[in-house]
């Protein structure tokens, strides 16, 4: 939760703790959806240093599309491959769920270095999404 708050402060992802808490118990009941949260903790203290949610959604064609959502790593652990470790595990899980592709939704203006990192692992931009908030 703290990582999501920090991410919202940096990138204004539209995170609302109240809405997140209210919806967290309902998420697992959405039809055609598989979802889990992956968490990287320090062995000695149990401190959460990175986390992300994965989900597989069955589209109208019957294909499962995997998503890496709400990924965050504490500043002091960026560049230490913690995020890559759980992302690799996430992709393995999504493949085991029958996903034939994986998508990452990134905030507009995402750092070019991060885009290059994803590009080296095989991710390519495919869509642009516009949003209007109320």
C-alpha positions in Angstrom: 0.0 0.0 0.0 2.8 2.4 0.9 4.5 1.7 -2.5 1.2 2.6 -4.3 0.9 5.8 -2.4 4.5 6.7 -3.3 3.9 5.9 -6.9 0.8 8.1 -6.9 2.7 11.0 -5.5 5.3 10.7 -8.2 3.2 9.9 -11.2 -0.4 10.8 -10.3 -1.8 7.4 -11.3 -5.2 8.2 -9.8 -4.7 5.9 -6.8 -7.3 6.3 -4.0 -6.7 4.3 -0.9 -10.4 4.4 0.0 -11.4 3.1 -3.4 -8.6 0.5 -3.4 -9.6 -0.8 0.1 -13.3 -0.9 -0.9 -12.6 -2.8 -4.2 -9.9 -5.1 -2.9 -12.4 -7.7 -1.7 -14.4 -7.6 -4.9 -11.6 -8.0 -7.4 -11.4 -11.8 -7.2 -15.0 -12.3 -8.2 -14.8 -10.7 -11.7 -15.6 -13.3 -14.3 -12.9 -14.4 -16.8 -10.2 -12.9 -14.6 -7.2 -14.4 -12.7 -5.3 -12.0 -10.4 -2.6 -12.1 -7.8 -0.1 -9.7 -6.2 3.6 -10.5 -6.2 5.7 -9.0 -3.4 9.5 -8.9 -2.9 10.5 -8.8 0.8 13.8 -8.6 2.5 14.5 -11.9 4.2 15.9 -10.5 7.4 13.2 -7.9 8.1 10.2 -8.7 5.9 10.3 -5.2 4.5 8.5 -4.9 1.2 10.8 -3.5 -1.4 8.9 -4.2 -4.6 5.5 -5.3 -5.7 3.2 -5.7 -8.6 -0.2 -7.1 -9.5 -0.7 -9.6 -12.4 -3.9 -10.5 -14.0 -5.1 -12.6 -17.0 -8.2 -11.4 -18.7 -10.1 -13.5 -21.2 -11.0 -11.2 -24.2 -14.0 -11.6 -26.5 -12.0 -13.9 -28.8 -11.4 -16.3 -25.9 -7.7 -15.4 -25.6 -6.1 -14.7 -22.2 -4.1 -11.5 -22.2 -1.7 -11.0 -19.2 -1.2 -7.7 -17.6 1.5 -6.4 -15.3 -0.2 -3.6 -13.2 0.7 -1.2 -10.5 4.4 -2.2 -10.3 6.6 -0.3 -8.0 10.1 -0.6 -6.4 11.4 1.4 -3.5 13.9 4.0 -4.8 16.9 2.5 -3.0 16.3 -0.9 -4.7 15.9 0.4 -8.3 18.7 -0.9 -10.5 19.4 -3.9 -8.2 17.3 -6.3 -10.4 14.5 -6.7 -7.7 11.8 -5.5 -10.1 13.2 -7.8 -12.9 13.2 -10.8 -10.6 9.5 -10.5 -9.7 8.6 -9.4 -13.3 10.2 -12.6 -14.7 8.3 -14.7 -12.1 5.1 -12.8 -13.1 5.6 -13.7 -16.8 6.1 -17.3 -15.9 2.9 -17.4 -14.0 1.0 -15.6 -16.8 2.3 -18.2 -19.3 1.2 -21.0 -17.0 -2.3 -19.5 -16.9 -2.4 -19.8 -20.7 -1.7 -16.2 -21.7 -0.3 -15.8 -25.1 0.8 -12.2 -24.6 1.6 -9.8 -21.7 0.9 -6.1 -21.5 2.3 -3.4 -19.3 0.3 -0.2 -18.8 2.7 2.7 -18.3 1.9 6.3 -17.3 2.2 9.0 -20.0 5.7 10.5 -19.9 7.3 7.3 -18.5 11.1 7.7 -18.3 12.7 6.7 -21.6 15.3 4.6 -19.8 12.4 2.4 -18.4 11.0 2.0 -21.9 14.4 0.9 -23.2 14.6 -1.7 -20.4 11.3 -3.1 -21.3 12.2 -3.0 -25.0 15.3 -5.1 -24.3 13.1 -7.8 -22.8 10.8 -8.0 -25.8 8.0 -5.5 -25.0 6.9 -3.1 -27.7 4.4 -0.2 -27.7 1.1 -1.3 -29.4 -1.6 1.1 -28.3 -2.2 4.6 -27.0 -5.0 5.2 -24.5 -6.6 8.5 -23.7 -8.4 9.1 -20.5 -10.8 11.8 -19.1 -11.1 11.9 -15.4 -14.2 13.0 -13.5 
